[in-house]
Amino acid sequence: KMKGKKYSLYLAKEYNPGINISGSDDGVARPFYETIGMIELGMVLEQVQISEDAEVDMDMDMDINAQKSDSERGNENRNRRKKVSNVLRPRATVGVLCVKDGHMNKGVGRALLNKCEEEVRELWNETELYIEVEPSNNRAKEFFHSCGYDPCRDDNGCEVIRYAKVCRR
């Protein structure tokens, strides 16, 4: 189902030289890799409004002018006005970042985030990376702020659930 889609899941693993697995009679320690962090990166469709200049006849709906021909009206009532369209625009987004207790504040989350920024910039040719953050998750907001992300704001200046960063080339 993911063929042709932009999606990545990165795991941070730590090598453990091994412990004697209970139930093992040979007493041999078996090494293993333990997952200590993960990050999910994908493209999310966001509805945005696009404004463009369009030439619009301001009197097209008026009854008195509807009976005039184009030549009678001439260009007297032609004005420039913004045409607004709603379109879906894909945006690179980190949806999940988690680090196992005992491994926080050791650079694991930052390394995973840096890997996502690199992929977005170099493989996906995107210039922005967004982070979905719940408004009540102050620890995550502080972490992303320390990584150079700032909250997105709506038209009223209120913080929205995502943070944004322009990826540097």
C-alpha positions in Angstrom: 0.0 0.0 0.0 2.9 2.3 0.6 4.4 2.0 -2.9 5.1 5.4 -4.3 4.3 7.1 -1.0 6.7 9.2 1.0 7.0 7.5 4.4 9.8 6.5 6.7 10.1 4.9 10.1 13.5 5.1 11.8 14.6 3.1 14.8 17.5 3.9 17.2 18.9 0.7 18.5 21.5 0.1 21.2 23.8 -2.9 21.2 23.7 -5.0 24.3 26.6 -7.5 24.6 24.2 -10.0 26.1 22.9 -11.6 29.2 22.3 -15.1 30.1 18.7 -15.7 29.0 16.6 -17.3 31.7 15.8 -20.8 30.8 19.0 -21.2 28.9 21.0 -24.1 30.3 24.2 -23.4 28.4 25.1 -20.3 30.4 26.0 -18.4 27.2 25.3 -14.7 27.0 23.5 -13.8 23.8 24.0 -10.3 22.4 21.0 -8.3 21.1 20.0 -4.9 19.9 17.4 -3.1 21.9 15.2 -0.4 20.3 15.6 2.8 22.4 13.9 5.3 20.1 11.8 5.7 17.0 10.5 8.4 14.7 7.7 8.4 12.0 8.0 10.7 9.0 5.3 11.0 6.3 3.5 13.4 4.0 0.3 14.9 5.2 -2.2 16.7 3.0 -3.1 20.1 4.3 -5.9 22.3 3.0 -4.6 25.8 2.2 -6.0 28.8 0.6 -4.2 30.1 -2.5 -4.7 33.7 -3.6 -4.0 34.9 -7.1 -4.8 38.1 -8.9 -7.7 37.6 -11.3 -9.5 40.0 -13.5 -13.2 40.0 -12.5 -16.1 41.9 -13.9 -17.7 43.5 -10.9 -21.1 44.2 -12.6 -21.8 40.7 -14.0 -24.5 40.0 -11.4 -26.2 43.4 -11.5 -29.5 43.4 -13.4 -29.0 46.8 -15.1 -25.6 45.8 -16.5 -26.6 42.3 -17.4 -28.6 43.7 -20.3 -25.7 45.7 -21.6 -23.4 44.1 -24.2 -19.6 43.8 -23.5 -18.9 46.6 -25.9 -21.4 48.9 -24.2 -19.9 48.3 -20.8 -16.4 48.5 -22.2 -13.8 48.1 -19.5 -15.3 50.7 -17.2 -16.1 48.3 -14.4 -13.3 45.8 -14.8 -11.3 45.6 -11.7 -8.5 43.4 -10.3 -9.5 41.3 -7.3 -7.9 38.4 -5.5 -9.2 35.0 -6.4 -9.1 32.5 -3.5 -8.9 28.8 -4.1 -8.7 25.9 -1.6 -6.2 23.3 -2.5 -4.6 20.3 -0.8 -0.9 20.7 -0.4 1.4 17.9 0.9 3.7 18.7 3.7 6.4 16.6 5.3 5.4 15.9 8.9 6.9 14.1 11.9 3.9 12.4 13.6 5.6 10.4 16.3 8.9 10.6 18.1 9.6 8.5 21.2 12.7 7.7 23.2 12.8 5.0 25.9 13.2 6.1 29.5 16.8 6.1 30.6 17.9 7.2 27.1 16.3 10.7 27.1 18.6 13.7 27.1 21.4 11.7 25.4 20.9 12.9 21.9 18.7 10.0 20.6 15.7 12.1 19.7 17.8 14.8 18.2 19.7 12.3 16.0 16.4 10.8 14.8 15.0 14.2 14.0 18.2 15.2 12.2 17.9 12.0 10.0 14.3 13.1 9.1 15.4 16.6 8.2 18.2 15.1 6.0 15.7 12.9 4.2 13.1 15.6 3.7 15.8 18.0 2.3 17.9 15.6 0.2 15.5 12.8 -0.9 12.1 14.4 -0.9 13.3 17.9 -2.1 11.1 19.6 0.4 12.0 22.8 2.2 9.9 22.6 5.3 9.4 19.9 7.9 6.4 20.1 10.3 6.0 18.4 13.7 2.6 17.4 15.1 2.6 18.3 18.8 -0.3 18.2 21.2 -0.8 21.6 22.8 -0.5 20.1 26.3 2.8 18.3 25.6 5.2 21.0 27.0 8.1 18.6 27.2 7.9 17.9 23.5 7.4 21.6 22.7 10.5 22.5 24.6 12.5 19.8 22.9 11.4 20.9 19.4 12.0 24.5 20.2 15.6 23.6 21.3 16.0 22.0 17.9 15.0 25.2 16.1 11.3 24.7 15.5 8.8 27.4 16.2 5.0 27.1 16.7 2.8 27.8 13.7 0.1 30.3 14.4 -3.4 30.8 12.9 -4.7 34.1 11.6 -5.6 35.3 15.1 -2.0 34.6 16.4 -3.1 31.5 18.4 -0.7 28.5 18.5 -1.8 25.5 16.4 -0.9 21.9 17.0 2.1 21.8 14.6 5.6 23.3 14.7 7.5 24.2 11.6 11.1 24.5 10.5 12.6 25.5 7.2 15.2 22.8 6.4 18.5 24.3 5.6 20.3 23.2 2.4 
